[in-house]
């Protein structure tokens, strides 16, 4: 019996933007996933986060984004696991929670995540038990070379299954979006309209520091 293919896509998602949304769809396709959990963090362990939104608002933006007709997919589940668990969100704990009998786990990484996975909390365990899909956001040959070199290291050292799909770069930053909103600049083409509307109604990111 084939294993169920479960994808894990974690992040701050403050706010969820079109780059995140396209990445989720590419992840589903590249890894032929049966189920994809998209999981906003409670407290991200690797970086500071804006205080201009709440965990509940970030969760609601994700739910709205993936309920939109052009991105809705029955295989996608927006999970509040890390927010309910509380504290810092460590990937290894999340992977353990979603592991099922006769299932294979797939973890979506951006370039920075992928290059530093070995240094994460129990990173060797993540690499030994989980397949990794790396989506390269930058159109940078040097970064691509770094990713390919690291992929070979992971395969050789941990026997990790690594997938690096050929996709068009989608260079969008949540930090830049928050700055744009604070400066009353357009976010058209960066945020889904349903997310734009929620942010406007909630008055989010108006006080983001722009220095």
VOGU-3710 file (C-alpha; in Angstrom, 3 decimals, decimal comma):
1> xxxxxxxxxx> 0,000/0,000/0,000  1,514/3,378/-0,975  2,402/5,740/1,837  0,274/8,815/2,402  2,302/11,849/1,371  1,931/14,633/3,945  3,366/18,098/3,359  4,334/20,547/6,096  4,593/24,255/5,289  5,367/26,411/8,305
11> xxxxxxxxxx> 6,122/30,085/8,606  5,224/33,353/10,222  2,886/34,430/7,398  2,655/37,992/8,641  0,977/38,588/6,271  0,453/35,649/3,910  1,261/36,895/0,413  0,975/35,604/-3,135  4,501/34,177/-2,988  3,457/31,952/-0,058
21> xxxxxxxxxx> 0,292/30,950/-1,858  1,993/30,022/-5,123  4,637/28,103/-3,149  1,925/25,981/-1,527  0,422/25,079/-4,903  3,862/24,248/-6,311  4,599/22,093/-3,249  1,375/20,122/-3,752  2,275/19,465/-7,378  6,002/18,806/-7,037
31> xxxxxxxxxx> 5,639/16,243/-4,254  2,254/14,792/-5,306  0,958/15,441/-1,800  -2,180/13,803/-0,446  -2,447/16,417/2,294  -0,763/19,745/3,006  -0,724/21,369/6,434  0,021/25,094/6,411  1,010/26,082/9,937  1,591/29,627/11,191
41> xxxxxxxxxx> 4,079/29,839/14,037  3,328/30,989/17,546  6,795/32,386/18,321  9,309/31,902/15,477  12,636/30,652/16,952  14,889/31,994/14,184  13,760/35,588/13,708  11,976/38,499/15,267  8,439/39,209/14,149  6,288/42,282/13,823
51> xxxxxxxxxx> 4,004/43,009/16,769  1,527/44,600/14,352  -0,619/41,473/14,125  -1,699/38,635/16,415  -1,399/34,862/15,962  -5,189/34,731/15,525  -5,082/37,332/12,746  -2,288/35,539/10,910  -4,274/32,293/11,130  -7,409/34,005/9,847
61> xxxxxxxxxx> -5,544/35,548/6,902  -4,315/32,082/5,893  -7,802/30,624/6,143  -9,200/33,415/4,002  -6,391/33,173/1,441  -6,829/29,454/0,839  -10,615/29,661/0,819  -10,381/31,968/-2,214  -11,680/30,211/-5,315  -8,402/30,529/-7,231
71> xxxxxxxxxx> -6,345/28,895/-4,448  -8,824/26,572/-2,746  -7,798/22,905/-2,651  -9,362/20,146/-0,559  -5,902/18,786/0,252  -4,899/22,000/2,069  -5,513/22,299/5,800  -4,687/25,461/7,762  -3,544/24,216/11,166  -3,335/26,100/14,471
81> xxxxxxxxxx> -1,189/23,342/16,016  1,849/25,512/16,766  -0,260/28,378/18,088  -2,197/26,029/20,365  1,009/24,376/21,518  2,455/27,763/22,459  6,060/28,761/23,049  8,724/28,682/20,368  7,816/26,691/17,291  10,455/24,050/16,568
91> xxxxxxxxxx> 10,054/22,189/13,310  11,053/18,814/14,735  8,135/18,903/17,192  5,696/19,789/14,426  6,941/16,955/12,233  6,543/14,493/15,115  2,973/15,699/15,698  1,889/15,185/12,089  3,676/11,885/11,528  1,233/9,066/10,853
101> xxxxxxxxxx> 1,569/5,332/10,408  2,369/4,480/6,784  2,959/8,141/5,915  5,898/10,022/4,421  6,549/13,588/5,529  7,647/16,377/3,179  8,906/19,733/4,439  8,829/22,882/2,310  11,856/25,168/2,688  12,925/28,449/1,192
111> xxxxxxxxxx> 16,574/28,997/0,301  17,705/30,394/3,663  15,959/27,613/5,575  17,391/24,948/3,314  20,979/26,149/3,632  20,825/26,210/7,453  18,700/23,109/8,185  21,623/21,195/9,611  22,066/23,881/12,297  18,432/23,849/13,421
121> xxxxxxxxxx> 17,298/22,309/16,695  17,659/18,540/16,097  18,364/19,310/12,462  20,037/15,947/11,904  16,794/14,252/12,953  14,756/16,388/10,555  17,079/15,539/7,677  17,119/11,817/8,512  13,348/11,386/8,715  11,826/13,924/6,322
131> xxxxxxxxxx> 11,934/14,595/2,592  12,789/18,197/1,762  11,396/20,378/-1,018  13,388/23,575/-1,581  11,767/26,395/-3,529  14,349/28,927/-4,656  12,908/32,435/-4,448  15,886/34,333/-5,895  17,017/34,379/-9,526  20,668/34,092/-8,491
141> xxxxxxxxxx> 23,040/31,497/-10,029  25,374/31,704/-7,021  22,559/30,900/-4,591  21,438/28,041/-6,821  24,957/26,620/-6,758  24,977/26,828/-2,948  21,649/25,009/-2,768  22,783/22,240/-5,123  25,994/21,760/-3,154  24,108/21,572/0,146
151> xxxxxxxxxx> 21,551/19,195/-1,351  24,307/16,793/-2,308  25,717/17,016/1,229  22,320/16,200/2,766  21,799/13,266/0,416  25,243/11,873/1,109  25,232/12,430/4,883  21,610/11,733/5,842  20,198/9,914/2,771  17,629/12,717/2,570
161> xxxxxxxxxx> 15,266/12,828/-0,386  15,694/16,337/-1,819  13,472/17,969/-4,422  14,353/21,299/-6,045  11,581/22,051/-8,536  12,191/24,347/-11,470  9,880/27,244/-10,757  9,782/30,930/-11,560  11,188/33,059/-8,723  8,541/34,925/-6,727
171> xxxxxxxxxx> 10,567/37,516/-4,761  8,018/38,866/-2,289  8,842/39,760/1,310  6,318/40,099/4,143  8,610/42,720/5,661  8,458/44,804/2,492  4,680/44,426/2,356  4,316/45,679/5,926  6,476/48,693/5,054  4,380/49,392/1,968
181> xxxxxxxxxx> 1,184/49,338/3,998  2,682/51,669/6,623  3,653/54,096/3,832  0,222/53,834/2,148  1,762/52,243/-0,952  -0,001/49,729/-3,170  0,222/45,995/-2,471  -1,520/45,025/-5,710  0,121/41,937/-7,172  1,690/41,115/-3,797
191> xxxxxxxxxx> -1,344/40,197/-1,693  -4,503/38,367/-2,657  -7,436/40,821/-2,680  -9,184/38,855/0,064  -6,129/39,347/2,302  -5,819/43,014/1,326  -9,427/43,539/2,390  -8,897/41,817/5,749  -5,780/43,882/6,488  -7,644/47,088/5,666
201> xxxxxxxxxx> -10,633/46,160/7,820  -8,396/45,206/10,750  -6,113/48,231/10,323  -3,003/46,045/10,354  0,594/47,183/9,819  -0,183/50,907/9,845  2,452/51,499/12,510  5,219/49,270/11,123  8,652/50,837/11,610  10,115/51,765/8,246
211> x> 13,607/52,947/9,217
//
